[in-house]
């Protein structure tokens, strides 16, 4: 069985920790009779909930960072010598 990965769980935890207080404030403002600001806080909470996932998709995760570091070092070696690296 393939469950959610640790990175996904961290993204959800970070998103909920940022969005949770905004949702609570938004609901309280709606109950207090201030609907415009309450809806604004709910919308801001929704943005904060999905922002960590968007950020990881946009800049890549740890695998892409490692791939870029390894790929960059091999390409740099080839560009500096003008010939491909040999692994004899």
Buried (B, 14 or more C-beta within 10 A) or exposed (E): EEEEEEBBEEBBEBBBEBBEEBBEBBBEBBEEEBEEEBEBBBEBBBEBBEBBBEEBEEEEEEEEEEEEEEEEEEEEEEEEEEEEEEEE
